[in-house]
Amino acid sequence: VFDEAGRRLATQDGVGTVRVWSLENEIPELIHSVAGVGGYTPWSLRFDPSGTILGSSSGYLAHFNAPPDAEWQRLRFTRGSIEDESMEGGRGAAFHPRSTWFAASHRDSVSLWPLVHQYPKIFRGHELTIRSLQFTPDEKWLASASFDGTVRLWPLGNSADQRSRVLYQAEGSLEPPIWLAMAPDGSFVVAGTYQTAWLLPLDGNPPRELPGF
């Protein structure tokens, strides 16, 4: 995965070793190599919008403005706050547009970590592995796609009248949402399945299948 400015590249191998390369010069330079911090899949790595933080869905953050010998930050749960403290099974990761939150998926939940506080916010509702996460550009919602066949929209505010809602419910075993892409204006999210793609408006209008696959 590249950072947004194309200055850094992060790679991950099959045993969880993460390497970060600087692309500032003509020849790429290896600047970080840490074993045991990666997840199961390369797409579990994400740079924040500034390119100064690298996050993994396995629960580690690397701050590139820190001293060179600084250890990766391990995100830890309050005791009893979530069943899966090992964080195994998660494949989705996303940073808030202003780098104030980091979202990581687990087997059946999403943990939302405030990067300016010391406690996580946990969303529950999915029944199977969550594959993809996307924040809306207005910073008010988080979308998640799960093998349980649903795409959910989660409110990031503290208003009591805001609830999560299902944007998409799969029909058939080959239709679980696998990957999400957010529209630049935040009006809809696209969910890709094994067979097709669905355009999901965030304003409550019905989903629309994209043909041609």
Backbone bond lengths (Angstrom), bond angles and torsions (degrees), N, CA, C in turn:
res aa  C-N    CA-C-N  psi(-1)  N-CA   C-N-CA  omega(-1)  CA-C   N-CA-C  phi
1 V - - - 1.458 - - 1.524 108.23 -
2 F 1.376 115.91 137.42 1.458 122.12 176.44 1.530 110.02 -94.81
3 D 1.333 117.13 154.06 1.450 118.65 167.19 1.529 107.77 -77.36
4 E 1.333 116.43 168.18 1.469 119.85 -172.19 1.524 112.36 -64.43
5 A 1.329 117.36 -31.18 1.461 120.40 -178.18 1.520 112.56 -87.26
6 G 1.333 117.95 -5.18 1.448 121.15 -179.49 1.524 113.51 73.43
7 R 1.327 117.53 22.07 1.463 120.98 -179.53 1.526 112.71 -89.76
8 R 1.360 116.67 -22.72 1.459 120.74 -176.92 1.522 110.10 -135.89
9 L 1.321 114.69 151.41 1.458 123.01 175.54 1.526 108.03 -130.14
10 A 1.323 117.33 131.27 1.461 121.98 176.82 1.520 109.10 -112.41
11 T 1.332 116.97 133.97 1.462 122.36 177.73 1.525 109.05 -123.91
12 Q 1.320 115.04 158.66 1.461 120.57 179.90 1.519 109.16 -144.15
13 D 1.328 116.82 133.39 1.465 119.43 179.84 1.524 110.91 -100.37
14 G 1.326 116.00 -176.99 1.455 121.02 -172.71 1.514 115.66 -70.31
15 V 1.318 118.57 -12.25 1.460 120.37 179.55 1.529 111.72 -108.14
16 G 1.328 117.09 10.98 1.455 120.27 173.65 1.509 116.02 89.70
17 T 1.330 118.51 13.91 1.459 120.84 176.11 1.530 109.44 -83.95
18 V 1.319 115.76 125.12 1.464 121.39 -179.86 1.521 108.56 -105.06
19 R 1.332 115.81 131.11 1.457 122.13 176.30 1.524 109.01 -121.93
20 V 1.321 115.94 137.52 1.458 121.84 179.85 1.520 108.49 -117.87
21 W 1.330 115.29 129.54 1.462 122.09 -175.58 1.519 109.73 -115.28
22 S 1.339 115.89 135.77 1.457 120.84 172.01 1.525 108.97 -87.39
23 L 1.348 115.28 132.34 1.461 121.23 178.99 1.528 110.97 -109.68
24 E 1.335 116.48 20.08 1.465 120.99 -177.49 1.525 111.75 -66.22
25 N 1.345 117.29 -32.94 1.458 121.39 -177.01 1.522 110.78 -106.67
26 E 1.311 116.63 176.90 1.462 121.40 -177.00 1.523 111.73 -63.38
27 I 1.351 116.94 -36.22 1.461 121.72 178.36 1.523 108.81 -104.74
28 P 1.356 119.59 123.82 1.464 121.16 178.95 1.529 111.24 -56.70
29 E 1.338 115.29 141.75 1.463 121.29 -178.04 1.524 109.57 -120.75
30 L 1.337 117.43 127.77 1.455 122.08 176.85 1.526 108.62 -74.41
31 I 1.359 116.87 118.60 1.465 119.93 -176.89 1.526 112.63 -112.39
32 H 1.344 118.76 -18.25 1.461 121.94 177.55 1.526 108.57 -145.20
33 S 1.316 116.70 140.52 1.458 122.25 172.59 1.521 107.37 -146.88
34 V 1.341 115.72 113.35 1.460 120.79 -175.55 1.518 108.64 -131.74
35 A 1.340 117.25 128.17 1.467 122.57 179.78 1.525 110.37 -90.82
36 G 1.337 114.80 145.75 1.453 120.59 171.08 1.505 116.29 79.70
37 V 1.323 118.60 15.19 1.459 119.86 179.64 1.525 112.23 -111.23
38 G 1.330 117.94 -9.23 1.456 121.52 -178.33 1.517 112.07 -83.56
39 G 1.334 115.28 163.13 1.457 120.50 176.65 1.516 110.42 -92.51
40 Y 1.326 115.89 -152.35 1.455 120.64 -177.33 1.520 112.64 -85.25
41 T 1.314 117.35 -22.25 1.456 119.99 -172.14 1.521 110.13 -136.70
42 P 1.342 118.15 148.97 1.464 120.26 -178.51 1.518 113.78 -60.21
43 W 1.349 117.58 -30.35 1.458 117.49 -176.73 1.520 112.47 -75.36
44 S 1.330 118.45 4.88 1.458 120.50 173.67 1.523 111.76 -81.08
45 L 1.348 118.85 -3.24 1.459 123.18 177.76 1.523 110.16 -96.22
46 R 1.346 116.17 140.51 1.453 120.98 176.43 1.525 109.98 -147.19
47 F 1.333 117.07 136.90 1.457 122.46 168.04 1.529 108.92 -86.91
48 D 1.336 116.34 146.45 1.455 118.96 172.31 1.530 108.31 -74.99
49 P 1.360 118.98 166.26 1.465 120.63 -175.69 1.530 114.52 -57.12
50 S 1.338 117.65 -29.42 1.461 119.64 -179.64 1.520 112.67 -80.40
51 G 1.335 117.47 -14.18 1.454 120.93 -177.93 1.514 113.96 77.48
52 T 1.337 117.77 10.54 1.462 121.08 -177.50 1.527 113.40 -102.12
53 I 1.341 117.59 -7.44 1.466 121.93 178.76 1.522 108.31 -130.29
54 L 1.326 116.51 135.00 1.466 122.17 172.88 1.520 107.66 -114.20
55 G 1.326 116.65 127.61 1.456 121.47 -179.77 1.510 111.28 -116.76
56 S 1.336 116.44 147.81 1.455 123.05 176.27 1.515 108.84 -123.53
57 S 1.349 116.55 142.03 1.461 119.29 178.78 1.518 111.81 -65.33
58 S 1.333 117.73 -13.81 1.466 119.70 175.59 1.516 111.85 -77.31
59 G 1.344 117.40 -3.02 1.451 119.73 170.17 1.509 116.32 103.12
60 Y 1.321 118.35 30.05 1.458 122.03 178.36 1.525 110.07 -124.51
61 L 1.348 115.08 145.95 1.451 122.06 174.32 1.521 108.85 -126.70
62 A 1.335 116.61 136.05 1.458 122.27 174.38 1.520 108.32 -114.27
63 H 1.348 116.88 126.55 1.454 122.66 179.78 1.525 108.42 -105.06
64 F 1.330 117.03 114.10 1.453 119.90 -174.63 1.522 113.33 -80.73
65 N 1.333 117.46 -8.61 1.460 120.68 173.27 1.528 111.70 -86.50
66 A 1.338 116.30 -5.89 1.460 120.82 178.26 1.532 109.83 -78.65
67 P 1.346 118.16 166.73 1.475 119.79 176.17 1.528 111.19 -56.63
68 P 1.330 117.84 151.62 1.469 121.04 -175.89 1.524 114.12 -56.87
69 D 1.339 117.90 -30.01 1.464 120.32 -177.45 1.525 112.95 -93.06
70 A 1.343 117.66 7.82 1.461 120.26 -179.25 1.524 110.30 -67.70
71 E 1.329 116.67 138.21 1.460 121.10 178.73 1.526 110.28 -76.54
72 W 1.337 114.93 156.76 1.457 119.92 174.79 1.521 108.93 -66.35
73 Q 1.328 116.36 142.60 1.462 121.17 -179.65 1.520 109.85 -80.68
74 R 1.330 116.53 125.53 1.466 121.83 178.26 1.512 109.06 -94.93
75 L 1.330 117.08 121.93 1.455 121.39 177.45 1.521 109.20 -77.23
76 R 1.308 116.75 124.85 1.469 120.71 -175.91 1.520 109.72 -118.33
77 F 1.330 114.56 147.88 1.453 121.15 -179.10 1.520 111.18 -93.91
78 T 1.348 115.78 149.31 1.448 120.01 166.55 1.521 108.40 -65.65
79 R 1.333 117.63 138.32 1.467 120.64 -175.87 1.528 110.73 -55.14
80 G 1.321 115.61 128.52 1.455 121.36 177.61 1.514 114.70 83.43
81 S 1.345 118.07 1.61 1.459 119.45 -175.20 1.523 112.74 -79.10
82 I 1.333 116.52 -21.40 1.461 120.09 -178.90 1.519 107.99 -155.33
83 E 1.329 117.45 147.45 1.457 119.64 -176.37 1.527 112.73 -70.99
84 D 1.311 116.19 -38.09 1.464 120.35 -169.59 1.521 110.73 -97.29
85 E 1.338 117.54 74.99 1.454 120.37 -176.17 1.520 111.99 -70.86
86 S 1.338 117.56 -19.38 1.461 119.05 177.57 1.520 111.54 -73.49
87 M 1.349 116.84 -15.10 1.466 124.02 -179.66 1.519 111.92 63.47
88 E 1.329 118.95 16.96 1.450 121.24 178.99 1.524 110.08 -71.87
89 G 1.309 115.60 149.29 1.450 120.44 175.78 1.511 114.33 96.35
90 G 1.346 118.00 -15.86 1.445 120.07 179.49 1.519 111.66 -79.18
91 R 1.325 116.53 141.21 1.459 120.51 179.49 1.512 112.13 -128.45
92 G 1.311 118.31 -13.82 1.450 120.97 -178.05 1.513 111.85 -97.92
93 A 1.340 117.08 143.62 1.457 122.82 176.48 1.518 108.15 -150.64
94 A 1.342 116.47 143.92 1.460 120.34 179.86 1.518 109.55 -157.53
95 F 1.342 116.03 145.82 1.448 122.95 173.12 1.523 109.75 -103.03
96 H 1.331 115.62 144.79 1.447 123.06 172.21 1.540 108.79 -61.78
97 P 1.361 118.74 148.30 1.467 120.08 -178.70 1.523 114.59 -55.64
98 R 1.350 118.19 -25.95 1.459 120.32 178.22 1.534 112.01 -107.63
99 S 1.332 116.66 16.57 1.471 122.55 176.80 1.522 112.58 61.12
100 T 1.334 117.88 25.45 1.455 119.95 178.92 1.527 112.29 -92.47
101 W 1.325 117.29 -13.19 1.471 121.74 179.36 1.526 109.21 -137.14
102 F 1.337 115.24 150.80 1.464 121.80 170.96 1.523 107.45 -128.24
103 A 1.330 117.02 126.30 1.465 122.08 -178.89 1.518 109.66 -107.52
104 A 1.332 116.34 135.08 1.461 121.87 177.35 1.522 108.72 -133.28
105 S 1.335 116.51 138.97 1.456 120.08 -179.28 1.522 110.54 -97.02
106 H 1.335 115.17 153.23 1.453 123.05 177.90 1.522 108.21 -128.08
107 R 1.324 118.10 -166.34 1.466 119.21 -175.84 1.524 111.43 -60.10
108 D 1.337 117.98 -44.43 1.459 119.33 -174.65 1.521 112.31 -140.61
109 S 1.335 117.53 23.60 1.456 120.07 -179.76 1.520 109.67 -156.51
110 V 1.324 115.56 169.53 1.457 123.35 175.74 1.522 107.85 -122.78
111 S 1.328 117.91 130.44 1.463 120.17 172.73 1.515 108.33 -103.95
112 L 1.319 115.73 131.71 1.455 122.94 -178.69 1.523 107.70 -112.02
113 W 1.324 116.86 110.62 1.463 122.52 -172.14 1.525 109.98 -100.55
114 P 1.341 118.09 117.99 1.458 119.70 173.22 1.524 109.53 -75.47
115 L 1.315 116.77 125.45 1.459 120.21 -176.04 1.519 112.37 -82.20
116 V 1.332 117.07 0.45 1.466 120.34 176.73 1.521 111.66 -115.64
117 H 1.333 117.55 4.04 1.455 122.09 177.95 1.527 109.11 -129.64
118 Q 1.328 116.25 -177.68 1.460 120.59 -174.90 1.523 112.80 -117.74
119 Y 1.320 118.52 21.90 1.455 120.10 179.68 1.525 109.41 -140.49
120 P 1.341 116.90 148.09 1.471 119.51 179.93 1.522 111.88 -92.87
121 K 1.316 115.24 159.15 1.458 122.70 170.50 1.511 107.03 -112.26
122 I 1.327 117.92 126.15 1.467 122.16 -172.79 1.530 109.69 -112.39
123 F 1.337 116.22 129.91 1.454 122.21 175.06 1.527 108.67 -104.33
124 R 1.327 117.01 132.14 1.459 121.41 177.92 1.525 109.66 -122.95
125 G 1.324 115.63 148.55 1.452 119.59 179.21 1.514 112.50 161.21
126 H 1.340 117.98 -32.67 1.460 121.29 176.88 1.526 110.33 -76.14
127 E 1.328 115.64 153.58 1.455 121.39 -178.26 1.522 113.23 -109.08
128 L 1.335 118.34 -16.27 1.454 122.20 179.80 1.525 109.66 -134.14
129 T 1.337 116.61 -178.76 1.457 122.47 -174.40 1.519 112.09 -54.55
130 I 1.334 115.98 135.67 1.456 123.00 177.19 1.516 108.26 -92.85
131 R 1.331 116.83 125.00 1.454 121.33 -172.01 1.515 114.03 -97.75
132 S 1.324 119.13 -28.12 1.459 119.86 -172.54 1.520 110.75 -151.06
133 L 1.347 115.75 147.77 1.465 122.94 179.99 1.524 109.32 -134.56
134 Q 1.343 116.58 143.92 1.462 121.86 176.09 1.525 109.52 -147.01
135 F 1.354 117.27 130.86 1.456 121.67 170.87 1.524 109.66 -84.28
136 T 1.349 116.70 150.13 1.459 120.36 171.74 1.527 108.87 -80.19
137 P 1.341 117.71 149.36 1.471 120.42 -177.79 1.526 113.57 -60.37
138 D 1.353 118.07 -27.44 1.465 119.44 -179.92 1.517 112.82 -81.04
139 E 1.348 116.73 1.88 1.462 123.38 172.81 1.529 113.36 69.51
140 K 1.328 118.05 18.90 1.459 120.75 -175.88 1.518 114.02 -104.18
141 W 1.347 118.49 -15.89 1.461 120.97 -173.25 1.526 110.62 -140.79
142 L 1.334 115.00 156.62 1.459 122.73 173.57 1.525 107.83 -127.47
143 A 1.331 117.20 127.53 1.471 122.18 177.84 1.526 109.16 -101.35
144 S 1.343 116.61 141.64 1.464 121.70 -179.79 1.520 109.48 -136.59
145 A 1.353 115.90 141.65 1.456 122.67 178.88 1.518 109.03 -117.89
146 S 1.338 117.31 134.14 1.460 121.58 -173.50 1.518 111.44 -132.20
147 F 1.350 114.97 155.24 1.457 120.99 173.89 1.525 112.50 -66.89
148 D 1.336 118.17 -8.25 1.464 118.29 174.81 1.523 111.69 -75.06
149 G 1.361 116.16 0.27 1.458 120.72 174.27 1.512 114.89 96.35
150 T 1.345 118.30 5.13 1.451 120.18 -175.54 1.524 111.99 -119.04
151 V 1.333 114.18 151.91 1.462 122.65 163.61 1.522 106.06 -112.22
152 R 1.334 116.28 123.94 1.458 121.30 -178.16 1.526 110.49 -113.15
153 L 1.325 114.96 151.28 1.456 122.54 175.68 1.523 108.17 -117.09
154 W 1.364 116.15 123.04 1.464 122.05 -174.06 1.529 109.98 -112.04
155 P 1.351 118.58 132.82 1.472 120.37 177.72 1.521 110.83 -77.30
156 L 1.329 116.65 139.63 1.460 121.02 179.50 1.517 112.55 -97.47
157 G 1.336 117.39 -8.13 1.455 120.23 178.26 1.517 111.63 -84.82
158 N 1.343 115.66 -178.52 1.466 121.32 -178.17 1.514 112.77 -107.52
159 S 1.331 117.52 11.84 1.458 120.44 -178.49 1.522 110.57 -68.30
160 A 1.324 116.53 133.38 1.465 121.11 -177.01 1.522 112.56 -70.21
161 D 1.349 117.53 -21.05 1.464 119.25 -177.67 1.522 112.70 -89.36
162 Q 1.341 118.01 2.63 1.453 121.54 177.18 1.518 109.83 -96.96
163 R 1.319 116.63 130.28 1.457 122.45 -179.75 1.524 108.72 -130.03
164 S 1.319 116.20 157.24 1.459 119.54 172.91 1.525 108.72 -69.97
165 R 1.323 115.68 154.36 1.463 119.49 177.76 1.522 109.84 -144.58
166 V 1.320 114.95 156.02 1.459 122.06 -178.31 1.519 108.69 -90.76
167 L 1.334 116.36 122.45 1.462 121.27 177.43 1.520 111.90 -89.47
168 Y 1.341 116.28 -25.06 1.461 120.34 -174.38 1.520 109.01 -150.91
169 Q 1.320 116.29 137.30 1.460 122.63 174.75 1.522 108.13 -127.73
170 A 1.335 117.47 118.51 1.458 121.59 -176.04 1.515 111.39 -65.74
171 E 1.330 114.96 147.99 1.457 121.82 173.15 1.523 107.55 -121.39
172 G 1.323 117.28 109.00 1.459 121.24 -178.50 1.514 111.75 102.15
173 S 1.325 116.30 156.84 1.459 122.09 -173.29 1.523 113.38 -71.85
174 L 1.346 118.28 -19.08 1.457 120.86 -178.24 1.515 113.06 -97.00
175 E 1.318 118.17 8.75 1.450 120.75 -174.56 1.528 115.83 -112.75
176 P 1.338 121.73 17.02 1.471 118.38 177.28 1.524 110.31 -67.94
177 P 1.321 118.41 142.20 1.466 120.14 178.74 1.524 110.44 -70.15
178 I 1.330 116.51 134.07 1.458 121.53 -176.35 1.525 111.39 -109.98
179 W 1.327 117.39 -35.86 1.459 120.33 -174.47 1.517 109.93 -144.47
180 L 1.340 116.54 146.36 1.455 122.25 -179.72 1.520 110.51 -118.79
181 A 1.340 115.67 147.08 1.465 122.62 171.23 1.517 107.57 -135.08
182 M 1.338 116.74 128.49 1.465 121.63 -176.74 1.524 110.59 -94.01
183 A 1.332 117.04 136.18 1.459 121.07 174.94 1.526 109.40 -64.80
184 P 1.341 118.10 143.88 1.476 120.41 -178.91 1.521 113.58 -57.50
185 D 1.355 117.67 -30.85 1.458 119.23 179.61 1.521 112.73 -92.92
186 G 1.360 117.09 0.94 1.454 120.94 176.63 1.512 114.98 73.70
187 S 1.330 118.32 13.69 1.463 120.21 -177.54 1.524 112.47 -80.81
188 F 1.326 117.72 -22.59 1.458 120.34 179.63 1.523 109.39 -155.11
189 V 1.336 114.63 164.52 1.456 121.93 172.67 1.527 106.94 -126.63
190 V 1.327 116.70 144.38 1.460 121.19 177.23 1.521 108.13 -104.09
191 A 1.327 116.07 130.95 1.460 122.38 178.10 1.518 109.25 -111.73
192 G 1.328 116.80 123.76 1.451 121.38 176.75 1.514 110.56 -95.06
193 T 1.344 117.40 135.36 1.456 122.78 176.96 1.529 108.22 -115.79
194 Y 1.331 116.52 -173.95 1.458 119.41 178.24 1.525 112.08 -66.23
195 Q 1.339 117.45 -26.23 1.459 120.06 -172.20 1.518 114.86 -114.66
196 T 1.331 117.81 -22.92 1.462 118.83 -172.65 1.520 109.41 -159.51
197 A 1.335 116.56 -169.21 1.456 122.94 176.49 1.521 108.52 -134.44
198 W 1.334 115.43 147.26 1.454 121.72 -177.90 1.514 109.86 -123.79
199 L 1.323 116.77 133.07 1.454 122.64 173.47 1.527 107.29 -92.25
200 L 1.333 116.60 121.32 1.465 122.22 -173.42 1.525 109.83 -117.13
201 P 1.331 118.58 100.80 1.472 120.50 178.04 1.525 110.61 -64.58
202 L 1.317 116.68 143.27 1.465 120.30 179.60 1.525 112.37 -88.33
203 D 1.350 117.30 -5.62 1.459 119.92 -177.76 1.523 112.52 -89.89
204 G 1.336 117.78 6.52 1.456 120.56 177.92 1.505 114.61 98.88
205 N 1.320 118.52 -6.49 1.463 120.41 176.02 1.517 110.20 -66.75
206 P 1.348 118.45 156.34 1.467 120.84 -175.26 1.522 112.40 -67.34
207 P 1.344 117.56 152.49 1.476 121.52 176.69 1.535 110.75 -62.42
208 R 1.334 115.17 154.56 1.475 120.05 178.46 1.524 108.40 -130.65
209 E 1.321 116.00 124.67 1.464 120.91 179.80 1.528 110.23 -74.82
210 L 1.332 117.24 136.03 1.457 122.44 175.87 1.516 108.30 -92.70
211 P 1.318 119.91 116.28 1.465 122.22 -173.52 1.516 112.57 -81.68
212 G 1.328 114.87 171.27 1.454 121.06 170.62 1.517 114.54 107.00
213 F 1.311 118.82 1.07 1.457 120.33 -179.50 1.522 110.09 -95.91
